[in-house]
């Protein structure tokens, strides 16, 4: 597994502290859309607050779901996505990022070499799941919607070549979109803004 240290018992919480800084993280897949709502406390501990996973919905339908979501007042600049979301579609001539911006939701993403490297993002998630010292720094709120995310982290697996697993997630796979969105959050939200270039 990509995240063998993930454990529902260890990484599950029933409530979160007040005063969290709020974020969104989005992944577009082939016919699949994922949005995660996350919060970070003053000590950098991260909580997955809610998960939305939808299949075969339009960009506008997914935007409307986000707009009407109970978690609001997310600061401008705290919504991150897959850089591939800026690729123009053949039918519309516009990208998903452009569509969301036109609806009033600007999205940001890093394009520097470090941030787009999948293994670097995975390492950030791993370091929060299982720090070198101390308790975990990433938790999932125990809700029906977030159990989909728990299942995804448990099922996300590496590539097998000649019966040997290598340290590279299989692509494509059924459970990749939620871990991908989580990775986009960590590479964007946990690095200093002065270090890497962010586009939005």
C-alpha positions in Angstrom: 0.0 0.0 0.0 1.1 3.6 -0.6 0.0 4.5 3.0 0.6 1.4 5.1 0.7 3.5 8.3 -2.9 4.7 7.9 -5.1 3.2 10.6 -8.8 4.1 11.0 -8.5 3.8 14.8 -5.4 5.9 15.1 -6.3 8.6 12.5 -10.0 8.9 13.2 -11.6 11.7 15.4 -15.2 12.5 16.3 -14.6 16.3 16.6 -12.1 19.0 15.8 -10.8 22.0 17.7 -12.2 25.5 17.1 -10.4 28.1 15.0 -9.2 25.9 12.2 -7.9 27.5 9.0 -10.1 26.2 6.2 -9.1 24.8 2.8 -10.4 22.9 -0.2 -8.5 20.5 -2.4 -9.9 19.3 -5.8 -9.0 16.5 -8.2 -10.5 16.0 -11.7 -10.4 12.5 -13.0 -11.8 10.8 -16.0 -15.5 11.0 -15.1 -14.7 11.5 -11.4 -14.6 14.7 -9.4 -13.3 15.0 -5.8 -13.4 17.9 -3.4 -12.0 17.7 0.1 -12.7 20.2 2.9 -9.8 20.4 5.4 -8.8 22.4 8.4 -5.4 23.1 10.0 -4.9 24.2 13.5 -2.3 26.7 14.8 0.2 23.8 15.3 -0.1 22.5 11.8 -2.3 19.5 12.6 -4.6 18.8 9.7 -8.1 17.5 9.8 -10.2 16.1 6.9 -13.6 17.6 7.5 -15.7 16.4 4.6 -15.4 14.5 1.3 -17.3 14.8 -1.9 -16.8 12.3 -4.7 -19.1 12.4 -7.7 -19.1 10.6 -11.1 -20.2 12.0 -14.5 -21.4 15.4 -13.3 -20.8 18.6 -15.1 -18.3 21.2 -13.9 -21.3 23.5 -13.1 -23.0 20.8 -11.0 -19.8 20.2 -9.0 -19.3 23.9 -8.5 -22.9 24.2 -7.3 -22.4 21.5 -4.7 -19.3 23.2 -3.4 -21.1 26.6 -3.4 -24.0 25.2 -1.3 -21.8 23.2 1.0 -22.2 23.7 4.8 -18.5 24.6 5.2 -18.2 28.2 4.0 -16.0 31.2 4.4 -12.9 29.5 3.1 -10.4 32.3 2.4 -9.6 33.3 -1.2 -6.4 31.5 -2.1 -7.1 28.4 0.0 -8.7 26.3 -2.7 -6.2 24.0 -4.5 -6.4 21.7 -7.4 -4.6 19.4 -9.9 -2.5 21.5 -12.3 -4.0 19.3 -15.1 -7.3 21.1 -14.4 -5.9 24.0 -16.4 -5.9 22.0 -19.6 -8.5 23.3 -22.1 -11.4 21.0 -23.0 -12.0 20.2 -26.7 -15.8 21.0 -26.4 -15.7 24.3 -24.5 -12.2 25.6 -25.3 -11.9 26.5 -21.6 -10.3 24.6 -18.7 -12.0 23.5 -15.5 -9.9 26.0 -13.6 -11.2 28.8 -15.9 -14.8 27.5 -15.5 -14.5 27.6 -11.7 -13.0 31.1 -11.8 -15.8 32.3 -14.0 -18.3 31.0 -11.4 -16.4 32.9 -8.7 -14.1 30.2 -7.2 -10.5 30.8 -8.1 -8.2 27.7 -7.7 -4.5 27.6 -7.1 -1.8 25.0 -7.9 2.0 24.8 -7.9 3.9 24.1 -11.0 7.5 23.9 -9.7 9.4 20.7 -10.1 9.4 19.7 -6.4 5.6 20.1 -6.0 4.5 18.3 -9.2 6.7 15.3 -8.2 4.2 12.7 -6.9 6.6 11.1 -4.5 7.3 14.4 -2.8 3.6 14.9 -2.2 3.2 11.3 -0.9 6.1 11.9 1.5 4.4 14.9 2.9 1.2 12.9 3.6 3.2 10.1 5.1 5.0 12.5 7.4 1.7 13.7 8.7 0.2 10.2 9.1 3.3 8.9 10.9 5.7 11.6 12.1 9.2 10.6 13.1 8.2 11.6 16.7 5.0 12.3 18.4 1.4 11.6 17.5 -0.1 11.8 14.0 -0.6 15.2 12.5 -3.4 14.2 10.1 -6.8 13.0 11.2 -10.1 12.2 9.5 -13.4 13.2 11.1 -15.6 10.1 11.3 -18.6 10.8 9.1 -20.3 8.7 6.4 -18.8 10.8 3.6 -15.3 10.6 5.0 -15.5 6.8 5.3 -15.0 6.9 1.5 -11.7 8.7 2.1 -10.7 6.2 4.7 -11.4 3.4 2.2 -9.4 5.2 -0.4 -6.3 5.5 1.8 -6.6 1.9 2.8 -6.9 0.8 -0.9 -4.4 3.1 -2.6 -1.7 0.7 -3.8 1.6 0.8 -5.6 2.6 -0.6 -9.0 3.6 -4.2 -9.3 6.3 -5.1 -11.9 7.4 -8.7 -12.3 5.5 -9.6 -9.1 7.5 -6.9 -7.2 5.9 -3.7 -5.9 7.8 -0.6 -6.7 7.5 2.8 -4.8 5.1 4.3 -7.4 1.3 4.4 -7.2 -0.5 2.4 -9.9 -2.1 4.7 -12.4 -4.9 4.5 -13.1 -6.6 2.8 -10.1 -10.1 3.0 -8.6 -9.1 4.8 -5.4 -6.6 7.4 -6.7 -8.6 10.6 -6.8 -9.1 11.2 -3.1 -5.4 10.5 -2.3 -4.5 12.8 -5.2 -6.6 15.6 -3.9 -5.1 15.1 -0.4 -1.6 15.4 -2.0 -2.5 18.6 -3.7 -3.6 20.1 -0.3 -0.3 19.2 1.3 2.0 20.4 -1.5 0.1 23.7 -1.6 -0.8 24.4 2.0 2.2 23.1 4.0 5.0 24.8 2.0 5.9 28.4 2.5 4.3 30.6 -0.2 7.7 32.3 -0.6 9.4 29.1 -1.6 7.4 27.9 -4.6 5.5 29.5 -7.5 1.7 29.2 -7.2 -0.5 29.9 -10.1 -4.2 30.5 -9.9 
